[in-house]
Amino acid sequence: MPAYHDPDSESKYAPFTARAVAVIRSIPRGKVATYALVATLSGSPLAARQVVRILHTLSRAEKLPWHRVINSRGAIALHKGAGFEEQKKLLKAEGVKVGPAGQVRLDKHGWKPRLDAAP
């Protein structure tokens, strides 16, 4: 069982979705995680696209810190005019330095969770 397990969410969502929601909620303020890291911590390393779907469909309803999830190249994946500016603004408000093209230094702002700790 992955360290990021939220039993309260299981009755509401499929197990992977419940785990992904718990992982996303665990990303600390001022840090970012990649879609692939969220998928891995949720128990399915190849499910980065599923994480994108979860963020797209559940961010508002679950009040997820969606802006803290970026692509594995260390950049905002949203297009300009389709959420890019909002994500950049939210990250900057948390002290994350974001370049003009949406680049974030993962070595500085990347979340490195302890894999043996629950959120």
N, C-alpha and C positions, 0 to 999 in steps of 0.2 A: 504494500500500500504506500503511495507517495506521501511525503511529509505534509503536503497541502491537501488536507481532507476536511471537508465541511459537511458533516452529517446532516445539518439542518437543511441544506439545499438539495439533498438527494431526492426527497419526495417531490420536489418541484421540477427538477431537470434530470436529464440523463447523467450518468456518473462522470463522464469526461467533462461535460458542460459545468457541472457543479464544482468539480476540481478546478477548472480553468477560472471560473468566477472567483473562487477562494484565492487562487494565486494572484489574479489581477488586483484584487482588494489588498493583497499583502505588499504590493510594490510601494516602497516608502516614498514620501514626498521628496522631491529633488533627485530622484533616481528614475531610470528608464529600464525597461526589459524589452527584449525582442519577442516577436511572435513565436519564434522557434523556442526560446527559453521558456515561455509560458506553456507551450505545448509539451515540452520535455518535463517540466515540473508537474504538469497535470497528468503525466503517465503515458503520453503518446508523442514521442519525438518527431514524428512525421506529420503532425496535425496542425502545422502553422496556419494553413488556410482555414481550418476549422476555428482557430482562435480569432481570425479576422471576422468570420461569420458571427461568432459569439459577441464580439465587440460591437459589430454593426447592429445586431438585433437586441442586445440586452443592456448596453451601456446606460441608456436613459432610465429604463425601468429599474435597474439594479443600482443606479448611481455609481457606476464603476469609474475609476480614474483612467479612462480610456486613453487620455493624452499621454500617459506614461508608457505606452507600448508603441514601439517603432520597428522598422524592418532590420534585418540582420546586417545590412550595410551601415547601420547607425544613422538612419535618416527617417524623417517623417515620410510616411508612404502616401498620405493623402495629397491630392492635387490642389494647386492654388485655386481658390474659389470654391473648393469642396471640403473645407475643414482644415486645410493646411495652416492658414493664418490663425485660427482659433487654437489649434494644437500648439503652435509655436508660442503664442501668447501665454497659454496656460503653463507650458514648460518653463518659460522665462520667469513667470511669476513665482515659480518654485526654486529659482536659482540655477536652472539648467541652462547652460550656454548653448544656443542654437545658431548655427551659421545661416547665411542668407538662403542657401538651398535646402535648409532643413537638417543639416548635418549635426549630429551630437557625438561628442567624444565618449565612446563606450568605456574607454580606460578610466575616465574621470567620473562619468555619470551613470555608468552601467551598474545595475543592481546585481550584487553577488550574494544571493541568499545562502544561509547555512542549510544544507540539505537535510540535516537531522533535526531541524527546528520547525515546529508548526507555526502557522501565522497567528 
